Amino acid sequence: MCGEVLAPLNVEGDKNPSTWKDGVVTATPGFKDAFRQFSEGCWQGVQHPVDYEG
């Protein structure tokens, strides 16, 4: 997930950053699909040990 989906968005975000204009946000190309994969994979629910500030 991180290496193949999220990390490539760093370069794309540098080239085509998200914008805000007239109350509308336009996300970096690929971000919407990456966020969908992130949420469908339940990555937001991963628990981290307290030893690692989780």
C-alpha positions as CSV (number, residue, x, y, z in Angstrom):
1,M,0.0,0.0,0.0
2,C,2.6,2.5,1.0
3,G,5.2,1.8,-1.6
4,E,3.0,1.1,-4.5
5,V,0.0,3.4,-3.9
6,L,0.8,6.2,-1.5
7,A,4.5,7.0,-2.1
8,P,4.1,7.6,-5.9
9,L,1.5,10.4,-5.0
10,N,4.4,12.4,-3.4
11,V,5.9,13.1,-6.9
12,E,2.5,13.6,-8.4
13,G,1.5,16.0,-5.6
14,D,4.7,18.0,-6.3
15,K,3.8,18.3,-10.0
16,N,0.0,18.7,-9.5
17,P,-0.8,19.8,-5.9
18,S,-4.3,19.9,-4.5
19,T,-5.9,23.3,-5.0
20,W,-8.7,25.4,-3.4
21,K,-10.6,27.8,-5.6
22,D,-14.0,29.3,-5.1
23,G,-14.8,26.9,-2.3
24,V,-13.9,23.8,-4.3
25,V,-11.0,21.5,-3.6
26,T,-9.3,19.7,-6.5
27,A,-7.2,16.8,-5.2
28,T,-4.0,15.6,-6.7
29,P,-4.7,13.1,-9.5
30,G,-4.8,9.6,-8.0
31,F,-5.5,10.8,-4.5
32,K,-9.2,9.8,-4.6
33,D,-8.4,6.3,-5.7
34,A,-5.6,5.9,-3.2
35,F,-7.8,7.1,-0.3
36,R,-10.5,4.6,-1.4
37,Q,-8.0,1.8,-1.3
38,F,-6.7,3.0,2.1
39,S,-10.2,3.0,3.6
40,E,-11.4,-0.2,1.9
41,G,-8.2,-2.0,3.3
42,C,-9.1,-0.8,6.8
43,W,-5.7,0.8,7.2
44,Q,-7.1,3.7,9.2
45,G,-8.0,1.1,11.9
46,V,-4.5,-0.4,12.3
47,Q,-3.5,-0.3,16.0
48,H,0.0,0.6,17.0
49,P,1.7,-0.4,20.3
50,V,1.9,2.3,23.0
51,D,5.7,1.8,22.9
52,Y,5.6,3.4,19.4
53,E,3.2,6.2,20.4
54,G,0.2,4.4,19.1
